[in-house]
Amino acid sequence: MEALLKKAKDIKTIEGAEELLVEYHPSYSSLFTTALNLAKQAHSKQSRKSGEPYIIHPILVATITALISNDETMIISALLHDVVEDTEYTIEEISDIFGEDVAFLVEGLTKIDTIRDEELISSSSNKKLITSALTFRKMLLTSVEDVRVLVVKLCDRLHNMTTLDALSTNRQLRISEETMVVYAPIAHRLGIAQMKKLLEDLSFYYIYPNAYGLIDSYIKENSQNLHLKLNGFISNINDLMKKNGFKEDSYEIFGRVKHYYSMYQKMQRKGVSIDEILDLIAIRVLVKDDIDCYRALGILHLNYKPIISRFKDYITLPKENGYSTIHTTLFDDNGIVEAQIRTFDMHKTAEYGIAAHWKYKDGERSKSTDISLEWLEGLQYQNDSIEEFYSLAKGDLFTDDISVLSPNGDHYTLPRGSVALDFAYTVHTEIGDKALSALVNKVNSSLLTTLKNGDIVNILTDENVNVRCSWVDSVKTSRAKDGIRVACNAKLKECNHISAINILTSLTKLDRDRVVEMLDMCELKENAYKLTSNIEVYRDVLERIEDRLENFKSPIESINDNFMFLSNEKIECVEFDYCCHPKMGDDIVAFYENGSVIIHHKFCEEAYKLMLSNRDMVFVKWIDDKTARYRLIVSLQNRQGVLAELLYKLAKLNLNVISIELGIKSSESAEFCKLEVETKEQNSKKLQERLNKKLKLIEMISLNDAYK
């Protein structure tokens, strides 16, 4: 596709555009010739901002369409996509001349432009584009009835992006932002990887020109070195393939330098510069059969050290859009290389997505599932909040998904790996909150049962909210996570508020109503719940209360096992009840009874009953003395003393270094090392944030969990 766009960019005449179209669509019908002639006649008096004849644009859009699909209906529709909107021809005339199928696609393309004009903020506006662009995308996805309309529109947008030089700077920026937010994600969702990457790179050039320039300069300056590495790696793999029984004509290996926008995203995510990106180059190994993919994988892994955390097998578990490829990242003596292994047929699907294998009957509009938009139904959310739509659409457009059904046969699209509770929240927030269990294919199942494509799911509910806060890590959808968090935050606030009053009642020996009154008087009622988990708030509340009490016995700090308590009662032993078994770091509460403290998880139902019965309680918190172990890959500048500096910074962060291994050079100025460290910090996100502030952290993997 890049080669086609390069040719198209140099075309300035109608004849040149026609020659290129015939090159990519050599077997054309008389109807195609009629469409070409009609388009030329209809646009004959029009020209583009650049001064070129307007007809060049639809001809080149048809050429890009022909590259993606051999469906002539789509190619004809691409030729005619602006005729109804910009000339005197009507959709009825198009239908009479070219048939219902072509007219249907042309009308769909015209409809997109109408929606765009209504929903998208003008390029002359100073308002941010993101909100209106997301609304436009929502309208587009929920109104288009034939996926071929989207594909032709993507081809139209791709060619427009190559000709933005003729427009004002302001319009270049707005169109690029729109492309990044609306069209690139749709290309990704349709599996048209080539188009998605090109749309992103072309948009990136205009949206972040400085960042684009830095990456472009680096790649050009290091082009020779990068291609030497790439060619050397390809040569080595080629030798290994032949040595292990692959015939020369049974496979193909080629490589590339990665797309600029993907580099930029990685720089932003990792907080690194361009010369610190591990894998700037990638290779593809194409073979004939599925089993050959695994033979090739074995050859690579037996001869190069893989980064297992980056291994993905989309052949065994293909993406919903049909994408099937094995991804692996390999350490080489000269750097790190990403390798993709797929069959020739998989490669066609990977590059051109759902359009790769379309077949239609002549003159008949297909109603088969091959071109259906069932996957779009999942984006028709009940709530019109743009914030919610963005949160949900972002996940749905950028992750693999499955389709499950309700007992009534309604389809719901969910991310792959979703559980029954995700389905419950997708149907309705109230159903998620009150869900008790599920019937999956008529079999009693837990709410955390992982769903498969085609499952029929029925949710059984209760009258009351039944949320378990630990579920938040098991669900996949943002709607489920948000629903659980909202319910749990409300429950947590209630429990903390009741516990705070119980703790103060136990300390002061006052009537409960008197304690509530005192909290009101010292204007702490709204913050009182914080004292159960925040020792500073606890002490502040006590100081204010002490001023109003005589003979008040201040609490003292005591440590028992893994807990720290603040109480004015003697604590002789610590016990756990049978109902819950909180793990280190969980939210906990402590009830006092005759010298003993009984620990419960804060969300334990039995603990909640005890809170409501106004049982004596004491302040409790964990004493964290456990360690966690992590593997780090850190970027280092190649200079004297840098390793000593690294070890000093790790010591300052209270990290104990277990092992250290110097890594691999990726350029003359950057190299990497691998470390294993221990820390008492149990929160991996907090640790990663601290490390990112002090180091060039490339990767952090927990070693406490064997699966990670």
PyMOL commands that set and color helices and strands:
alter all, ss='L'
color gray80, all
select helices_A, chain A and resi 2-9+14-24+30-42+56-68+72-79+83-86+91-98+100-119+130-143+147-161+164-166+169-189+193-207+209-221+223-243+248-250+260-270+274-276+290-303+308-310+344-355+369-371+374-379+386-398+420-427+429-433+469-473+478-508+512-521+525-532+535-546+605-612+642-652+684-694
alter helices_A, ss='H'
color red, helices_A
select strands_A, chain A and resi 251-257+281-287+305-306+312-313+326-332+335-343+401-405+411-415+435-440+443-445+457-461+556-560+563-567+573-576+588-593+596-601+617-622+628-637+656-665+670-679+696-702
alter strands_A, ss='S'
color yellow, strands_A
deselect
rebuild
show_as cartoon
